[in-house]
Amino acid sequence: MAQRQRLIVGNWKMHKTTSEAQAFVKQLAGLLPKSPSAGVTIILAPPFTALSAVADAIKSLPIELSAQDAHWEDLGAFTGEVSVPMLKNAGCRYVIVGHSERRRYFGETDATVNKKVGAALRHGLRPILCVGETWEQRSNGETKQVLSSQLTDALSGIEKDRADDIVVAYEPVWAIGSGRPATAEEALDAHRHIRATAATLWGQEAGGRLPILYGGSVTPDNIGEFLAIREVDGALIGGACLDPAQFAKILAVAHTNS
């Protein structure tokens, strides 16, 4: 089986104006590895307002563009929403769907996540599908059940030949922004279960090709530990990606260990 692509995704969440985004990319450009590994894909996910500016700023750089969310309809009377065709036109190649903050604060469900996965694939964007358990669910021994349910529902109706077009990000809700990342053992166990669930849905070969990222309090100090885990194919990074120098350190580790 071919080696899975390693992806490092910086999710800016609700941070950075257009001018701040442009300044970030300019500074990051000077910090990127001089001999980058072809096995590492760098992805930035700025807020909607900065997508076009970042798309222009990264044209000559080895960086891809992602949106943080999308609506599942192509167009219509959905005030405040942004469609996948709009994102694609703005230069996106990826879109994050099902992030725990969307689920927690905005009523996102596995059913709506499934619609968004389908919309992304329909228009040629790669969905970065987020799954993860709360601390209460982990404490109750429900982690694997939650992960299986989220993944199975979100990928309902998605054929196995689309496995190469999907990215999954395991983000334990209790680790996001808490400064308490999962241990290597916890991450490995969850990633193995996600891959086993994908194999149940699509078969061993297709499930084995699915890239699975870790997210939750990732820093330059611990990224190497996560990337050393065979089942971890990269990282979805929040707070540590907002500073170009910190993000560049993470990228340097990823390129060194690819």
C-alpha positions as CSV (number, residue, x, y, z in Angstrom):
1,M,0.0,0.0,0.0
2,A,1.3,3.5,-0.9
3,Q,2.3,5.7,2.0
4,R,-0.5,8.0,3.0
5,Q,0.0,11.8,2.5
6,R,0.9,13.8,5.6
7,L,-1.2,16.9,6.1
8,I,-0.6,19.8,8.5
9,V,-3.7,22.0,8.7
10,G,-3.8,25.4,10.5
11,N,-7.3,26.3,11.5
12,W,-7.4,30.0,12.3
13,K,-11.0,29.9,13.6
14,M,-12.4,33.4,14.2
15,H,-9.0,35.1,14.1
16,K,-7.2,37.5,11.7
17,T,-8.5,40.3,9.4
18,T,-7.7,40.3,5.8
19,S,-4.6,42.5,6.3
20,E,-3.5,40.3,9.3
21,A,-3.9,37.2,7.1
22,Q,-1.7,38.7,4.4
23,A,1.0,39.6,6.9
24,F,0.9,36.1,8.4
25,V,1.5,34.5,5.0
26,K,4.3,36.9,4.1
27,Q,6.1,36.1,7.4
28,L,5.4,32.4,7.1
29,A,6.8,32.3,3.6
30,G,10.2,33.3,4.9
31,L,10.2,30.6,7.5
32,L,9.2,27.6,5.4
33,P,11.7,24.7,5.0
34,K,14.2,25.4,2.2
35,S,13.9,21.8,1.0
36,P,10.3,20.8,1.8
37,S,9.3,17.2,1.7
38,A,6.9,16.2,-1.1
39,G,5.2,14.0,1.4
40,V,3.8,16.9,3.5
41,T,0.9,19.0,2.5
42,I,0.5,22.4,4.2
43,I,-3.1,23.7,4.5
44,L,-4.3,27.0,5.9
45,A,-8.0,27.6,6.9
46,P,-8.6,31.3,7.4
47,P,-12.0,32.8,8.1
48,F,-14.3,33.4,5.1
49,T,-13.4,37.1,4.8
50,A,-9.7,36.3,4.3
51,L,-10.0,33.4,1.9
52,S,-9.5,35.3,-1.3
53,A,-6.6,37.3,0.1
54,V,-4.9,34.2,1.4
55,A,-5.5,32.4,-1.9
56,D,-3.6,35.3,-3.7
57,A,-0.8,35.3,-1.1
58,I,-0.1,31.6,-1.4
59,K,-0.1,31.3,-5.2
60,S,3.7,30.8,-5.4
61,L,4.0,28.9,-2.1
62,P,3.6,25.1,-1.3
63,I,0.4,25.8,0.6
64,E,-3.2,24.7,0.0
65,L,-6.4,26.6,1.1
66,S,-9.2,25.3,3.2
67,A,-12.5,26.8,4.4
68,Q,-13.6,26.2,8.0
69,D,-17.2,25.2,7.1
70,A,-19.7,25.2,4.3
71,H,-23.4,24.9,3.7
72,W,-24.7,21.7,1.9
73,E,-26.8,23.5,-0.7
74,D,-25.2,25.1,-3.8
75,L,-27.3,28.3,-3.5
76,G,-30.5,29.6,-2.0
77,A,-32.1,31.7,0.7
78,F,-29.7,30.8,3.5
79,T,-28.6,34.2,5.0
80,G,-25.1,34.2,6.4
81,E,-24.1,30.9,4.8
82,V,-21.4,30.1,2.2
83,S,-21.7,27.3,-0.4
84,V,-19.1,24.9,-1.6
85,P,-19.1,26.3,-5.1
86,M,-18.4,29.8,-3.6
87,L,-15.4,28.3,-1.7
88,K,-14.1,26.5,-4.7
89,N,-14.3,29.8,-6.7
90,A,-12.4,31.5,-3.9
91,G,-9.5,29.1,-4.3
92,C,-10.2,26.4,-1.7
93,R,-9.3,22.8,-2.2
94,Y,-10.4,21.6,1.3
95,V,-13.2,22.3,3.7
96,I,-13.4,21.5,7.4
97,V,-16.7,19.9,8.4
98,G,-18.2,18.8,11.7
99,H,-15.7,20.6,14.0
100,S,-16.7,20.2,17.6
101,E,-17.2,23.9,18.0
102,R,-19.8,23.8,15.1
103,R,-21.5,20.9,16.8
104,R,-21.4,22.5,20.3
105,Y,-22.3,26.1,19.5
106,F,-24.3,25.9,16.3
107,G,-26.3,22.7,16.5
108,E,-24.4,20.8,13.9
109,T,-25.5,17.1,13.8
110,D,-24.1,14.0,12.1
111,A,-26.9,14.3,9.6
112,T,-25.9,17.9,8.6
113,V,-22.2,16.9,8.5
114,N,-23.1,14.0,6.1
115,K,-24.7,16.6,3.8
116,K,-21.7,18.8,3.9
117,V,-19.3,15.9,3.2
118,G,-21.5,15.0,0.2
119,A,-21.6,18.6,-1.1
120,A,-17.8,18.9,-0.8
121,L,-17.2,15.7,-2.7
122,R,-19.8,16.7,-5.3
123,H,-17.8,19.8,-6.2
124,G,-14.3,18.5,-5.9
125,L,-13.3,19.7,-2.5
126,R,-11.7,17.4,0.1
127,P,-13.7,17.4,3.3
128,I,-11.7,17.3,6.5
129,L,-14.2,15.5,8.7
130,C,-13.8,16.1,12.4
131,V,-14.8,13.5,15.0
132,G,-14.2,13.3,18.7
133,E,-15.6,12.6,22.2
134,T,-16.2,14.8,25.2
135,W,-14.5,14.2,28.5
136,E,-17.8,12.9,29.9
137,Q,-18.1,10.4,27.1
138,R,-14.5,9.2,27.6
139,S,-15.0,8.9,31.3
140,N,-18.0,6.8,30.7
141,G,-16.1,4.5,28.4
142,E,-18.0,5.6,25.3
143,T,-15.1,6.9,23.2
144,K,-15.2,4.1,20.6
145,Q,-19.0,4.1,20.4
146,V,-19.0,7.9,19.8
147,L,-16.3,7.7,17.1
148,S,-18.0,4.8,15.3
149,S,-21.3,6.6,15.3
150,Q,-20.0,10.0,14.1
151,L,-17.9,8.4,11.4
152,T,-20.6,6.0,10.2
153,D,-23.3,8.6,10.1
154,A,-21.1,11.3,8.5
155,L,-20.0,8.9,5.7
156,S,-23.4,7.4,5.1
157,G,-23.9,6.9,1.4
158,I,-20.3,7.8,0.5
159,E,-18.8,5.1,-1.7
160,K,-15.4,3.5,-0.9
161,D,-13.9,4.9,-4.1
162,R,-14.1,8.3,-2.5
163,A,-11.8,7.2,0.4
164,D,-8.8,9.0,-1.2
165,D,-10.8,12.3,-1.3
166,I,-11.7,12.4,2.4
167,V,-9.6,13.3,5.4
168,V,-10.6,12.5,9.0
169,A,-9.4,14.5,12.0
170,Y,-9.6,13.0,15.4
171,E,-10.1,15.9,17.8
172,P,-11.0,14.8,21.4
173,V,-13.2,17.7,22.5
174,W,-11.6,17.8,25.9
175,A,-8.2,18.4,24.4
176,I,-9.1,21.3,22.1
177,G,-7.7,24.6,23.6
178,S,-7.2,22.9,27.0
179,G,-3.5,22.5,27.0
180,R,-4.0,18.9,27.8
181,P,-3.5,16.9,24.6
182,A,-4.2,13.2,24.3
183,T,-1.4,10.9,25.2
184,A,0.3,8.9,22.5
185,E,-1.5,5.8,23.7
186,E,-4.9,7.6,23.6
187,A,-4.3,9.0,20.2
188,L,-3.1,5.6,18.8
189,D,-6.1,3.8,20.2
190,A,-8.6,6.3,18.7
191,H,-6.9,6.4,15.3
192,R,-6.8,2.6,15.1
193,H,-10.5,2.5,15.9
194,I,-11.3,5.1,13.3
195,R,-9.4,3.2,10.7
196,A,-11.1,-0.1,11.7
197,T,-14.5,1.6,11.4
198,A,-13.6,2.9,8.0
199,A,-12.4,-0.6,7.0
200,T,-15.8,-1.9,8.1
201,L,-17.5,0.6,5.9
202,W,-15.3,0.4,2.8
203,G,-13.1,-2.6,3.2
204,Q,-9.5,-3.0,4.4
205,E,-7.8,-1.5,1.4
206,A,-9.9,1.7,1.2
207,G,-9.9,2.1,4.9
208,G,-6.1,1.8,4.9
209,R,-5.8,4.7,2.5
210,L,-7.8,7.2,4.6
211,P,-5.6,9.9,6.1
212,I,-6.4,10.5,9.8
213,L,-5.1,13.6,11.6
214,Y,-4.8,14.3,15.3
215,G,-6.0,17.7,16.7
216,G,-6.2,19.1,20.2
217,S,-3.5,21.2,21.9
218,V,-0.9,20.4,19.3
219,T,2.3,22.5,19.8
220,P,5.8,22.6,18.4
221,D,6.9,20.6,21.5
222,N,4.6,17.7,21.1
223,I,4.0,17.4,17.3
224,G,6.9,15.1,16.9
225,E,5.5,12.7,19.4
226,F,2.2,12.5,17.5
227,L,3.8,12.2,14.1
228,A,5.9,9.3,15.4
229,I,2.7,7.3,15.7
230,R,2.3,5.2,12.6
231,E,-1.5,5.7,12.5
232,V,-1.3,9.5,12.7
233,D,-1.0,11.1,9.3
234,G,-0.7,14.7,10.3
235,A,-2.4,17.4,12.5
236,L,-5.2,19.8,12.7
237,I,-3.9,22.7,14.7
238,G,-5.7,25.6,16.4
239,G,-4.0,28.0,18.7
240,A,-0.4,27.1,17.7
241,C,-1.0,28.0,14.1
242,L,-1.9,31.6,14.7
243,D,1.8,32.6,15.2
244,P,3.9,32.1,12.0
245,A,7.0,31.2,14.0
246,Q,5.2,28.6,16.0
247,F,3.5,27.1,12.9
248,A,6.8,27.1,11.0
249,K,8.4,25.1,13.9
250,I,5.6,22.5,13.6
251,L,6.1,22.3,9.8
252,A,9.8,21.9,10.2
253,V,9.2,18.8,12.4
254,A,6.7,17.4,10.0
255,H,9.1,17.8,7.1
256,T,11.9,16.3,9.0
257,N,9.9,13.3,10.0
258,S,8.1,12.6,6.8
